[in-house]
């Protein structure tokens, strides 16, 4: 009975992680698209609306990249916590046998 519960828990966690990966994938596409836009900007005499516009645009790109990296870190932490809990549960099952 205990093994069945652990198996169901792992299945639900796996589905949750799949949903988180989909969110990350969409955020990655946004960050990549923004990087393409920045790369397409001309190297000489671009018009960004002055220094304020330039700072605002580069700040937006930086925020997007940082948000994406933070989300990846949160996903890794969540997966590590979940896997740690499952491993403890499985180890507890082995000790009972």
Residue frames as a rotation matrix with the C-alpha (Angstrom) as fourth column:
UNK 1
0.568 0.823 0.000 0.00
0.823 -0.568 0.000 0.00
0.000 0.000 -1.000 0.00
UNK 2
0.449 -0.488 -0.749 2.80
0.172 -0.775 0.608 2.42
-0.877 -0.401 -0.264 0.92
UNK 3
-0.607 -0.727 0.321 4.59
0.414 0.055 0.908 1.76
-0.678 0.685 0.268 -2.39
UNK 4
-0.104 0.675 0.730 1.40
0.982 -0.044 0.181 2.59
0.155 0.736 -0.659 -4.34
UNK 5
0.792 0.395 -0.465 1.08
0.516 -0.841 0.165 5.92
-0.326 -0.370 -0.870 -2.51
UNK 6
-0.009 -0.892 -0.453 4.70
0.068 -0.452 0.889 6.80
-0.998 -0.023 0.065 -3.29
UNK 7
-0.627 -0.179 0.758 4.16
0.713 0.259 0.652 5.88
-0.313 0.949 -0.035 -6.95
UNK 8
0.386 0.844 0.371 1.09
0.908 -0.419 0.010 8.15
0.164 0.333 -0.929 -7.16
UNK 9
0.668 -0.219 -0.711 3.02
0.246 -0.837 0.489 10.95
-0.702 -0.501 -0.505 -5.46
UNK 10
-0.442 -0.897 0.031 5.84
0.252 -0.091 0.963 10.63
-0.861 0.433 0.267 -7.98
UNK 11
-0.350 0.389 0.852 3.34
0.936 0.117 0.332 10.70
0.029 0.914 -0.405 -10.88
UNK 12
0.738 0.669 -0.091 1.70
0.674 -0.736 0.059 13.89
-0.028 -0.105 -0.994 -9.58
UNK 13
0.361 -0.703 -0.613 5.08
0.081 -0.632 0.771 15.53
-0.929 -0.328 -0.171 -8.99
UNK 14
-0.578 -0.571 0.583 6.16
0.584 0.209 0.784 14.57
-0.570 0.793 0.213 -12.50
UNK 15
0.129 0.716 0.687 3.05
0.964 -0.251 0.082 16.21
0.231 0.652 -0.722 -13.98
UNK 16
0.838 0.149 -0.526 3.67
0.365 -0.868 0.336 19.33
-0.406 -0.473 -0.782 -11.93
UNK 17
-0.087 -0.962 -0.259 7.25
0.136 -0.269 0.953 19.52
-0.987 0.048 0.154 -13.16
UNK 18
-0.442 -0.001 0.897 6.08
0.880 0.195 0.434 19.10
-0.175 0.981 -0.085 -16.75
UNK 19
0.650 0.725 0.228 3.80
0.745 -0.668 0.000 22.12
0.153 0.170 -0.974 -16.33
UNK 20
0.632 -0.489 -0.602 6.65
0.084 -0.729 0.679 24.15
-0.771 -0.480 -0.419 -14.83
UNK 21
-0.428 -0.819 0.382 8.87
0.474 0.156 0.867 23.19
-0.769 0.552 0.322 -17.76
UNK 22
0.029 0.521 0.853 6.22
0.989 -0.140 0.052 24.43
0.146 0.842 -0.519 -20.22
UNK 23
0.921 0.286 -0.265 6.14
0.347 -0.912 0.220 27.79
-0.179 -0.294 -0.939 -18.44
UNK 24
0.201 -0.937 -0.287 9.93
0.052 -0.282 0.958 27.98
-0.978 -0.207 -0.008 -18.51
UNK 25
-0.383 -0.321 0.866 9.98
0.818 0.318 0.479 27.09
-0.429 0.892 0.141 -22.19
UNK 26
0.514 0.624 0.589 7.61
0.812 -0.574 -0.102 29.94
0.274 0.531 -0.802 -23.02
UNK 27
0.868 -0.270 -0.416 9.68
0.020 -0.819 0.573 32.36
-0.495 -0.506 -0.706 -20.92
UNK 28
-0.127 -0.958 0.259 12.81
0.385 0.193 0.903 31.16
-0.914 0.215 0.344 -22.72
UNK 29
-0.058 0.172 0.983 11.22
0.998 -0.002 0.059 31.96
0.012 0.985 -0.171 -26.07
UNK 30
0.918 0.392 0.062 10.45
0.386 -0.918 0.085 35.48
0.090 -0.054 -0.994 -24.89
UNK 31
0.543 -0.783 -0.302 14.03
-0.070 -0.401 0.913 35.99
-0.837 -0.475 -0.273 -23.68
UNK 32
-0.302 -0.648 0.699 15.46
0.675 0.373 0.637 34.60
-0.674 0.664 0.324 -26.94
UNK 33
0.331 0.506 0.797 13.19
0.919 -0.364 -0.151 36.84
0.214 0.782 -0.585 -29.01
UNK 34
0.971 -0.011 -0.237 14.24
0.077 -0.929 0.361 39.89
-0.224 -0.369 -0.902 -27.02
UNK 35
0.114 -0.993 0.017 17.89
0.130 0.032 0.991 38.94
-0.985 -0.111 0.133 -27.52
UNK 36
-0.182 -0.109 0.977 17.27
0.955 0.219 0.202 38.70
-0.236 0.970 0.064 -31.29
UNK 37
0.777 0.526 0.346 15.72
0.589 -0.802 -0.102 42.14
0.224 0.283 -0.933 -31.22
UNK 38
0.739 -0.577 -0.348 18.72
-0.125 -0.625 0.771 43.58
-0.663 -0.526 -0.533 -29.39
UNK 39
-0.177 -0.839 0.515 21.09
0.459 0.392 0.797 41.86
-0.871 0.377 0.315 -31.82
UNK 40
0.119 0.317 0.941 19.20
0.993 -0.045 -0.111 43.38
0.007 0.947 -0.320 -34.77
UNK 41
0.842 0.179 -0.509 19.80
0.266 -0.958 0.104 46.91
-0.469 -0.223 -0.854 -33.53
UNK 42
0.735 -0.596 0.324 22.29
0.233 -0.226 -0.946 48.89
0.636 0.771 -0.028 -35.63
UNK 43
0.239 -0.769 -0.592 25.83
0.971 0.192 0.142 49.29
0.004 -0.609 0.793 -34.28
UNK 44
-0.795 -0.604 0.049 26.24
0.606 -0.793 0.061 52.88
0.002 0.078 0.997 -35.43
UNK 45
-0.945 0.314 0.092 24.12
-0.314 -0.949 0.015 55.87
0.092 -0.015 0.996 -34.55
UNK 46
-0.498 0.832 -0.245 21.04
0.707 0.553 0.440 54.05
0.502 0.046 -0.864 -33.34
UNK 47
-0.561 0.414 0.716 18.15
-0.489 -0.865 0.117 56.16
0.668 -0.285 0.688 -32.10
UNK 48
-0.571 0.303 -0.763 16.93
0.632 0.755 -0.173 54.87
0.524 -0.582 -0.623 -28.74
UNK 49
0.579 0.766 0.280 15.14
0.404 -0.567 0.718 57.99
0.709 -0.302 -0.637 -27.67
UNK 50
0.330 -0.550 0.768 18.21
-0.671 -0.708 -0.219 59.33
0.664 -0.443 -0.603 -25.95
UNK 51
-0.699 -0.714 -0.044 20.07
-0.432 0.470 -0.770 57.94
0.570 -0.519 -0.637 -22.99
UNK 52
-0.415 0.628 0.659 16.84
-0.788 0.113 -0.605 57.43
-0.454 -0.770 0.448 -21.02
UNK 53
0.609 0.668 -0.428 15.39
-0.793 0.496 -0.353 55.22
-0.023 0.554 0.832 -23.77
UNK 54
0.027 -0.714 -0.699 18.59
-0.480 0.604 -0.636 53.22
0.877 0.353 -0.326 -23.98
UNK 55
-0.838 -0.342 0.426 18.69
-0.518 0.249 -0.819 52.62
0.174 -0.906 -0.385 -20.24
UNK 56
-0.040 0.921 0.387 15.02
-0.859 0.167 -0.485 51.68
-0.511 -0.352 0.784 -20.19
UNK 57
0.629 0.266 -0.731 15.38
-0.697 0.610 -0.378 49.18
0.345 0.747 0.569 -23.05
UNK 58
-0.288 -0.812 -0.507 18.50
-0.352 0.582 -0.733 47.54
0.891 -0.032 -0.454 -21.67
UNK 59
-0.715 0.103 0.691 16.88
-0.689 0.066 -0.722 47.36
-0.121 -0.992 0.024 -18.24
UNK 60
0.373 0.928 0.021 13.87
-0.885 0.362 -0.293 45.55
-0.279 0.090 0.956 -19.70
UNK 61
0.427 -0.304 -0.851 16.09
-0.458 0.739 -0.494 42.98
0.779 0.601 0.176 -21.41
UNK 62
-0.663 -0.745 0.077 18.12
-0.405 0.270 -0.874 42.46
0.630 -0.610 -0.480 -18.24
UNK 63
-0.372 0.611 0.699 14.96
-0.858 0.060 -0.509 41.99
-0.353 -0.790 0.502 -16.15
UNK 64
0.629 0.642 -0.438 13.66
-0.769 0.595 -0.233 39.40
0.111 0.484 0.868 -18.58
UNK 65
0.070 -0.702 -0.709 16.89
-0.290 0.666 -0.688 37.40
0.954 0.254 -0.157 -18.51
UNK 66
-0.807 -0.370 0.460 17.10
-0.511 0.048 -0.858 37.59
0.295 -0.928 -0.228 -14.71
UNK 67
0.029 0.905 0.425 13.47
-0.943 0.165 -0.288 36.49
-0.331 -0.393 0.858 -14.34
UNK 68
0.640 0.162 -0.751 14.11
-0.555 0.773 -0.307 33.52
0.531 0.613 0.585 -16.62
UNK 69
-0.335 -0.860 -0.386 17.23
-0.205 0.466 -0.861 32.48
0.920 -0.209 -0.332 -14.69
UNK 70
-0.673 0.168 0.720 15.41
-0.739 -0.101 -0.666 32.84
-0.039 -0.981 0.192 -11.36
UNK 71
0.439 0.898 -0.007 12.61
-0.891 0.435 -0.128 30.63
-0.112 0.063 0.992 -12.63
UNK 72
0.350 -0.414 -0.840 15.11
-0.289 0.806 -0.517 27.97
0.891 0.423 0.162 -13.68
UNK 73
-0.727 -0.659 0.192 16.71
-0.345 0.108 -0.932 28.13
0.594 -0.744 -0.306 -10.23
UNK 74
-0.288 0.718 0.634 13.29
-0.918 -0.019 -0.396 27.76
-0.272 -0.696 0.664 -8.57
UNK 75
0.656 0.500 -0.566 12.50
-0.677 0.721 -0.149 24.76
0.333 0.480 0.811 -10.77
UNK 76
-0.097 -0.783 -0.614 15.80
-0.163 0.621 -0.767 23.11
0.982 0.025 -0.188 -9.87
UNK 77
-0.803 -0.179 0.569 15.23
-0.560 -0.101 -0.822 23.76
0.205 -0.979 -0.020 -6.18
UNK 78
0.143 0.954 0.263 11.69
-0.967 0.191 -0.166 22.39
-0.209 -0.231 0.950 -6.37
UNK 79
0.596 0.032 -0.803 12.85
-0.447 0.843 -0.298 19.27
0.667 0.536 0.517 -8.17
UNK 80
-0.484 -0.849 -0.212 15.69
-0.206 0.346 -0.915 18.71
0.850 -0.400 -0.343 -5.69
UNK 81
-0.605 0.333 0.723 13.32
-0.789 -0.131 -0.600 19.07
-0.105 -0.934 0.342 -2.73
UNK 82
0.474 0.871 -0.130 10.79
-0.879 0.461 -0.120 16.72
-0.045 0.171 0.984 -4.28
UNK 83
0.385 -0.399 -0.832 13.33
-0.277 0.810 -0.516 14.10
0.881 0.429 0.201 -5.23
UNK 84
-0.706 -0.652 0.276 14.89
-0.412 0.062 -0.909 14.34
0.576 -0.756 -0.312 -1.76
UNK 85
-0.236 0.718 0.655 11.50
-0.928 0.034 -0.372 13.72
-0.289 -0.696 0.658 -0.14
UNK 86
0.712 0.498 -0.495 10.77
-0.654 0.728 -0.207 10.77
0.257 0.471 0.844 -2.40
UNK 87
-0.034 -0.812 -0.582 14.20
-0.231 0.574 -0.786 9.26
0.972 0.108 -0.207 -1.73
UNK 88
-0.742 -0.176 0.647 13.68
-0.652 -0.040 -0.757 9.61
0.159 -0.984 -0.085 2.04
UNK 89
0.234 0.926 0.297 10.30
-0.926 0.305 -0.222 7.91
-0.296 -0.223 0.929 1.72
UNK 90
0.667 -0.050 -0.744 11.76
-0.415 0.804 -0.426 5.08
0.619 0.593 0.515 -0.35
UNK 91
-0.458 -0.885 -0.083 14.64
-0.330 0.256 -0.909 4.72
0.826 -0.389 -0.409 2.11
UNK 92
-0.467 0.394 0.792 12.12
-0.866 -0.022 -0.500 4.50
-0.180 -0.919 0.351 4.94
UNK 93
0.652 0.721 -0.235 10.28
-0.758 0.629 -0.173 1.75
0.023 0.290 0.957 3.05
UNK 94
0.249 -0.651 -0.718 13.52
-0.268 0.666 -0.696 -0.20
0.931 0.365 -0.009 2.63
UNK 95
-0.710 -0.535 0.458 14.26
-0.549 0.013 -0.836 0.02
0.441 -0.845 -0.303 6.36
UNK 96
0.001 0.825 0.565 10.80
-0.960 0.159 -0.229 -1.35
-0.279 -0.543 0.792 7.21
UNK 97
0.674 0.269 -0.689 11.37
-0.569 0.783 -0.251 -4.48
0.472 0.561 0.680 5.09
